[in-house]
Amino acid sequence: MTSVQEMGADWANKWPAPAKLNLMLRITGRRPDGYHLLQTVFQIIDLCDWITFHRVDDGRVFLKCPIPGVPEQDDLTVRAANLLKQYTGCASGVCIEVEKNLPMGGGLGGGSSDAATTLVVLNHLWNLGLSVEKLMELGLQLGADVPIFVYGYTAWGEGVGENLVPISIPEQWVVAIKPDCHVNTKQIFLAEELTRDSKAIKMQDFIAGDRRNDCLPVVSKLYSSIGLAMDALSRYAEARLTGTGACVFAQFDSEKSAREAYFALEKDKWTVYLAKGLSKSPLYEKLEQGSV
């Protein structure tokens, strides 16, 4: 029987796996392998899943609480840990405990962020010494959104979203609504009517206000509840879709105005989140603080 051990303060910590927003999303082409070429702006927000890693004595990787109906080996955190072991030859094991707060299928990157936190933290706990660049490369094998969470900073993204450079934008307050639907990302990217030839823009174009999302027309057509959520949020600020959705969001200059919108939407029975935009991931803030 596997024995779970707590060895050192870091093994007892909860580690953040933050959400992200796509503040803009343009589809500029398509690769021969079918992947779409994108331009996007990623911003980390302070809404988080929390992950605890428990050391085990026999080298196994498993979940403390498997998701019903989901094979454990398909979970992105388990896949991330096993990928690290395979790449480095590490013999250590881990029991992964996930406190899930980010909505499934919401476009906030929850599963990808969980995988990224697993890569970054186990690289630390197992003393593997891999660079952020190598962890991003490994993360891309797990999903196109994993590299931004490993990177950990607000970024301009190109390629399939893995070519990242820093961009400086305000840390505004955010209100997001999760409509009562689960968007099938593959379905959106396979849709015939999806725009795939947007003209590439530059960072200054985004900063000047070019923030469209090429997925919005297709997503709104297929999921009526997203349109209703956009309308509800638009009463308080400009509503936008993050990624392929389902979440829609708006940015606010003050905490007061964001909270007013949040409580009004909550009163109207929407599933709504209040968050703060960040320039730097709380995961790296925690690592740099010595995990206290």
N, C-alpha and C positions, 0 to 999 in steps of 0.2 A: 504494500500500500504506500502511495506517495505521501511523504511527510512535508507539510508546508512549514517553512521556517521564516522568521523575521530576524534579519541580520543587518544591523546598521539602520540609522535614521532614514536613509533614502528609501529603503525597502518598505518602510511604514508610511510613506507619504502618499497623498493623493496628488496626481499630476493632471494639469488642465489639458484638455483637447478642445481648443476654441473653434467657434464657427467662423465662416467667412461670408462676405458678400461679393458678388460680381457687380461692380458699380457701372460697368459698361460691358457689352459683349457683341463683337462684330465677327462675322464669319467671312473670311477673305478667300477661301479656296478649299480644296480637298486633296488629300494625298492619295497616291495610287492604292494604298492599303485601306482606304475608306475613312481614315481619320480626318476630321475637319481642322483646317488651319484657322486660328482664332487671333483676335486681339481682345484683351480684357484688362480690367483693373481689379485686383484682389485687395480687399481690406479685411483684416482680422477684426472680429468684434469680441466683446468680453462675455458672451454667452458660451458656456462650456459644458462638455461632458467631463467627467473626472475618472481617472484610471489609477488603480492601485496595483502594484506588481508584487507578488509574493514569491519569494525564492523557494524552489523545491529541490529535493535531493536526488532525483533520478534522471534529470535531463529532459523530462517531458514538458510540453507546452500545452496548456489547456485553460479553459474558462472556468472561473468560480461558479458562474451562473449562466450556462448555455441558453441561447435564445430558443424557445420552443419551435420546432419545425425547421430550424436552420442547422445543417450539419456543422459541427464545431470547427472542422478543418477549413470550412469556407469563410469563417469569420475573418474580417480583415486584420484584426489585431493578432489573431493566431497565425495567419499567413505572414504578417510582418515579422513576428518573432521567429518563425521557422525560416524565413528568408535570410534573416541575420545569421542564424545558426548555420545554414547551408553555405552562405558566402564566406563566413569567417572560420568555420569549423569549431565554433564555440560549443562546449559540451554542457553548458548550464541549462537549467530548466526554469520555468516560470508559470505561476498561476495568475491569470489576468482577471481583475475584477473591474467591471465597467459600470459606472453610475451614469445612466443615459438621460440626458436632458434635451439634446438636440433632436428635432423631429426627423423621422425617417422620410426620405423622399421629398425633402423640403428645399433642396438646392443650397443648403448651408454647409454642406461638406462634412457632415457628422462622421460617417464611416471612414472617410479619407483622413480626417483629423485624428480619429482614434488610431488609425494605422501609423500616421506620422509620429504621434506621441509615443507609440510603442517603439518605433525605430530609434527615435532620439533618446528616450529614457533608457532603453535596454542597452544602447551603445554606451551610455554613461554607467549604468549599474553593472554591466558585464565587463567594463573596462576594455572595450574593443578598439577605441581610438580611431574610428572612421571619421572622415571629414564630413562636413555638411553637404558638400558637393556629391560625395559618394552615397550618402544617405538619400539625397534627392534622386540620384540615378536609380537606386534600388526601389525607392518609393514609386517611381514612374511605372515599374513593373506591376504595381498593385492598383494603380489608377491615375488618371491624368491630373486629379486635384491633390494628390498626396504631396507632390513637390512643394507647393506653396506653403503648406503647413510645416514642412521640414525647414523651408527657407525662413519663415517666421516673421516677415516684415511686409508692410503694404508694398505692392509691386505691380508694375506693368508686365503683363504676360503675353507672350506670342508663341508660335508653334502650335502645339496642342494644349498650351497653357504652361509648359514646363520651362520655357526660356524667360527668365525673370530678371528684371532690373528694378531698383528702388524708385519709388515715386513719392513725392511729398504732398500730402493732402491733409485737410483738417480732420481732427478726431471728433467728428460730430456725434450727437446722440441719434439713435436709430430705433424706430418702431417697425416691427415686422409682423405680418399676419401669415399664419399657415392655414390656407383654405382646406376644406374637407375633401382633399383629393391627393393622389399619389402620382406624380408625373413620371411617365416612362421615358427616360432620357433617350434611349435607343430609338423609340418611336418618333421623337421630335427630330432627331438627326437623320432619320430615314425619310421624313416627309418630303414629298415631291415639291411642295410649294415653299420650302424653307429657302431663304436667301443664302446663297453660297458665294456670291461674288461682290461683296461689299468692298468699296475702295478702302485701302489701308489709310489710317490716320496717324497723326503724331501725338505725343503726350500733350503738347500745348493745345491741340484740338479738343482733347478730353477736358482739360482744365478750363478751356473757354466755354464748355457746356455741351459738347457732342457726346451724349451718354446713352445712346440708344442700345437696345437689346434686340438683335436680329431674330431671336427665338420667340419674342412676344406675340407676333401675329398668329403663328402656328399654335402656340400654347393656349392663347385665349380662345381660338376657334375650337380646340379639342376639349378644353376644360372650362366650362362656363363659370364655375365657382371662383376661378382666378380673376375673371373680369369683374365679378361682384366684389371681391376683396380689393381690387384696384380702385373701384369706385368708392368704396367705404373709406379707404386710406387717403384718397385724393381730396377728401373734405378737409384734411389737415395739412397736407404738404404734397409735393410731387411724388406720386407712387411709381415704383419701378419693380421689375421682375429681376430676381437674382438667378443667374445661370439659366437653366431650363425650368426653374421653379420647383416646387409649387409656391414657395414663399414670395411674397411681395413686401417691399420695404419703402420707407421714406426716411430722409435725414432731417434733423432739426438742429438749429444753432444753439438751443438752450435746453437744459434738462427740464425746466418747467414746462415748456411747450410740448416736449416729448411725453412727459408724464400725463399731461392733460389729454393728449391724443390716445395714449395707452389706456387710461382708465375709461375714456368714452367708448373706445372700441371693445374693451373687455365687458363693459356694461351691455353692449349690443351683442354679446355672446360669441364674439370672434375668439379664436385661439391666437393670442397676441403675445409678443415678446418685446421687452424693453432692454436695450443694450447700448453700449458705448463703443464707437469706432476706436481702433487702436493702431498705432504705428508699428508696434512691436508685440509679438506674441507673448502672452503671459507664461507660456511654457519656458521661454528663454529667460524671462524675468526671474522665474523660480530657480532655474538652474544657476543663474548668476548670483543669486542670493545665498547660495550654498545650501539650498533645499531646506531652509528653516521654516 
